[in-house]
């Protein structure tokens, strides 16, 4: 199980970035949260997602006005997406460390810290983000991944459930995270149920398909 747990953490970090009290496993409440997320996804399915700015465009905007927090955010995000993680952290730090700074900068910094493998720092920035913006589902997702990496599985579960509660768009990525967390804790049947729903929502997602096979095997054992 310990080996499985480490594998789970790697899968969460890899699939989520391309989120305390222990949560009781009340099946009715949990299924309601999942179903509500699926309903929101259906409503927003027709909305066109805005394209992210290219690295070059974001860099030019940042150089013109490096004191603008939103320019820093766009540039750092483009750097992270291009796998320049250390540079992204350097750009973000002056803004993300401001107590009254925009929570989006803290959320982005938590994503960068996860990529760098700095789970304690990722937890700190994600916690600060959700304190400012209690419905920031990406910050809750990052918080969950950081807590999972630290072996705090019930606390990570709570963060993933909060992320799912506010998630916008296709919820299959966070459903995948929550299911893997539940499997790690031994709640394999609930994990399978969530993964089945995620697969129906995203039938071409090979990560979810692979994880479903893994958890099925775990359930058989």
C-alpha positions as CSV (number, residue, x, y, z in Angstrom):
1,X,0.0,0.0,0.0
2,X,2.9,2.4,0.7
3,X,4.2,1.9,-2.8
4,X,0.7,2.4,-4.2
5,X,0.4,5.7,-2.2
6,X,3.6,7.1,-3.7
7,X,2.3,6.1,-7.2
8,X,-1.0,7.9,-6.4
9,X,0.8,11.2,-5.5
10,X,2.8,11.1,-8.8
11,X,-0.3,10.5,-10.8
12,X,-2.1,13.4,-9.1
13,X,0.6,15.9,-9.7
14,X,1.1,14.7,-13.3
15,X,-2.6,14.7,-14.3
16,X,-3.7,17.9,-12.6
17,X,-1.2,20.5,-13.7
18,X,-1.0,19.9,-17.8
19,X,-5.8,21.6,-4.8
20,X,-8.3,20.3,8.4
21,X,-10.8,18.0,9.3
22,X,-11.2,14.4,8.3
23,X,-14.2,14.0,6.0
24,X,-16.7,11.2,6.9
25,X,-17.7,9.0,3.9
26,X,-21.4,9.7,3.6
27,X,-22.2,8.1,0.2
28,X,-25.3,10.2,-0.4
29,X,-23.5,13.6,0.2
30,X,-20.5,12.5,-1.8
31,X,-22.5,11.4,-4.8
32,X,-24.5,14.6,-4.7
33,X,-21.3,16.7,-4.9
34,X,-20.1,14.6,-7.9
35,X,-23.5,14.9,-9.6
36,X,-23.6,18.7,-9.1
37,X,-20.2,19.0,-10.7
38,X,-21.4,16.9,-13.6
39,X,-24.4,19.2,-14.0
40,X,-22.3,22.3,-14.0
41,X,-20.0,20.7,-16.7
42,X,-23.1,20.1,-18.9
43,X,-24.2,23.7,-18.6
44,X,-20.7,25.1,-19.5
45,X,-19.9,22.5,-22.2
46,X,-20.8,24.9,-25.0
47,X,-18.6,27.7,-23.7
48,X,-15.4,28.4,-25.7
49,X,-12.3,28.4,-23.5
50,X,-10.1,31.4,-23.9
51,X,-6.7,30.6,-25.4
52,X,-3.8,31.1,-23.1
53,X,-1.2,33.8,-24.1
54,X,1.9,32.6,-25.8
55,X,5.2,32.8,-23.9
56,X,6.5,35.4,-26.2
57,X,3.5,37.7,-25.9
58,X,3.4,37.3,-22.1
59,X,7.1,38.1,-21.9
60,X,6.8,41.2,-23.9
61,X,3.9,42.5,-21.8
62,X,5.8,41.8,-18.6
63,X,8.9,43.6,-19.8
64,X,6.8,46.7,-20.7
65,X,5.3,46.8,-17.2
66,X,6.9,44.3,-14.8
67,X,5.2,46.0,-11.8
68,X,1.7,44.9,-13.1
69,X,0.6,41.8,-11.1
70,X,-1.5,40.5,-14.0
71,X,1.4,40.8,-16.4
72,X,3.5,38.8,-13.9
73,X,0.7,36.2,-13.6
74,X,0.4,35.7,-17.3
75,X,4.1,35.5,-17.8
76,X,4.6,33.1,-14.9
77,X,1.8,30.8,-16.1
78,X,3.3,30.8,-19.7
79,X,6.7,29.9,-18.2
80,X,5.2,27.1,-16.1
81,X,3.4,25.7,-19.1
82,X,6.7,25.8,-21.0
83,X,8.4,24.0,-18.0
84,X,10.5,27.0,-16.9
85,X,9.5,26.4,-13.3
86,X,12.3,28.2,-11.4
87,X,12.0,31.3,-13.6
88,X,8.2,31.3,-13.0
89,X,8.7,31.1,-9.3
90,X,11.2,34.1,-9.4
91,X,8.7,36.2,-11.4
92,X,5.8,35.4,-9.0
93,X,7.5,35.6,-5.6
94,X,7.3,39.4,-5.0
95,X,3.6,39.4,-5.8
96,X,2.6,36.0,-4.3
97,X,4.3,36.9,-1.0
98,X,2.2,40.1,-0.5
99,X,-0.4,39.4,2.1
100,X,-3.0,41.5,0.3
101,X,-1.9,40.5,-3.2
102,X,-4.3,38.9,-5.7
103,X,-5.1,35.3,-4.7
104,X,-4.6,34.2,-8.3
105,X,-0.9,34.9,-7.9
106,X,-0.8,32.7,-4.8
107,X,-2.7,29.9,-6.6
108,X,-0.3,30.0,-9.6
109,X,2.7,30.0,-7.2
110,X,1.3,26.9,-5.6
111,X,1.1,25.2,-9.0
112,X,4.7,26.2,-9.7
113,X,5.9,24.9,-6.3
114,X,4.2,21.5,-7.0
115,X,6.0,21.3,-10.3
116,X,9.3,21.9,-8.4
117,X,8.4,19.3,-5.8
118,X,8.2,21.8,-3.0
119,X,5.1,20.4,-1.3
120,X,5.4,22.4,1.9
121,X,5.6,25.7,0.0
122,X,2.8,24.6,-2.4
123,X,0.6,24.0,0.7
124,X,1.4,27.4,2.2
125,X,0.6,29.3,-1.0
126,X,-2.6,27.3,-1.7
127,X,-3.8,27.8,1.9
128,X,-3.2,31.5,1.6
129,X,-5.1,31.6,-1.7
130,X,-8.2,29.8,-0.3
131,X,-8.3,32.0,2.7
132,X,-8.6,35.0,0.3
133,X,-10.8,33.2,-2.2
134,X,-12.8,30.4,-0.6
135,X,-14.2,29.2,-4.0
136,X,-10.9,28.9,-5.7
137,X,-11.1,25.3,-6.9
138,X,-7.6,25.3,-8.4
139,X,-6.1,26.4,-5.1
140,X,-8.1,23.6,-3.3
141,X,-6.8,21.1,-5.9
142,X,-3.2,22.2,-5.4
143,X,-3.7,22.1,-1.6
144,X,-5.0,18.5,-1.9
145,X,-2.0,17.4,-4.0
146,X,0.4,19.0,-1.5
147,X,-1.3,17.4,1.5
148,X,-1.4,14.0,-0.3
149,X,2.3,14.2,-1.0
150,X,2.9,14.8,2.7
151,X,0.8,11.7,3.6
152,X,-2.1,13.7,5.1
153,X,-4.7,11.7,3.2
154,X,-8.0,12.7,5.1
155,X,-7.0,16.4,4.9
156,X,-6.2,16.0,1.2
157,X,-9.6,14.4,0.7
158,X,-11.3,17.4,2.2
159,X,-9.4,19.7,-0.1
160,X,-10.3,17.7,-3.2
161,X,-14.0,17.6,-2.2
162,X,-13.9,21.4,-1.7
163,X,-12.3,21.7,-5.2
164,X,-15.0,19.5,-6.7
165,X,-17.7,21.6,-5.0
166,X,-16.6,24.7,-6.8
167,X,-15.1,23.2,-10.0
168,X,-16.0,24.8,-13.3
169,X,-16.1,23.0,-16.6
170,X,-15.1,19.3,-17.0
171,X,-14.6,17.9,-13.5
172,X,-13.0,14.6,-14.6
173,X,-9.5,15.7,-13.5
174,X,-10.5,16.5,-9.9
175,X,-12.7,13.4,-9.8
176,X,-9.6,11.4,-10.8
177,X,-7.6,13.0,-7.9
178,X,-10.4,12.4,-5.4
179,X,-10.8,8.8,-6.5
180,X,-7.1,8.1,-6.1
181,X,-7.1,9.6,-2.7
182,X,-10.0,7.5,-1.6
183,X,-8.3,4.3,-3.0
184,X,-5.2,5.2,-1.0
185,X,-7.3,5.4,2.2
186,X,-9.0,2.0,1.4
187,X,-12.3,3.3,0.2
188,X,-12.0,1.4,-3.1
189,X,-15.6,1.0,-4.0
190,X,-16.3,4.7,-3.8
191,X,-13.1,5.3,-5.8
192,X,-14.3,3.0,-8.5
193,X,-17.7,4.6,-8.7
194,X,-16.1,8.1,-9.1
195,X,-13.6,6.8,-11.7
196,X,-16.4,5.2,-13.7
197,X,-18.3,8.5,-13.8
198,X,-15.1,10.3,-14.8
199,X,-14.5,7.8,-17.6
200,X,-18.0,8.3,-18.9
201,X,-17.4,12.0,-18.9
202,X,-14.0,11.8,-20.6
203,X,-13.9,8.5,-22.4
204,X,-10.7,9.3,-24.3
205,X,-8.7,10.2,-21.2
206,X,-6.2,7.4,-21.0
207,X,-5.0,8.5,-17.5
208,X,-8.4,7.9,-16.1
209,X,-8.7,4.6,-18.0
210,X,-5.4,3.4,-16.6
211,X,-6.2,4.4,-13.0
212,X,-9.6,2.7,-13.3
213,X,-7.8,-0.6,-14.2
214,X,-5.3,-0.1,-11.3
215,X,-8.0,0.5,-8.7
216,X,-10.1,-2.4,-10.1
217,X,-7.1,-4.7,-9.6
218,X,-6.6,-3.3,-6.1
219,X,-10.3,-4.0,-5.3
220,X,-9.9,-7.6,-6.6
221,X,-7.0,-8.1,-4.2
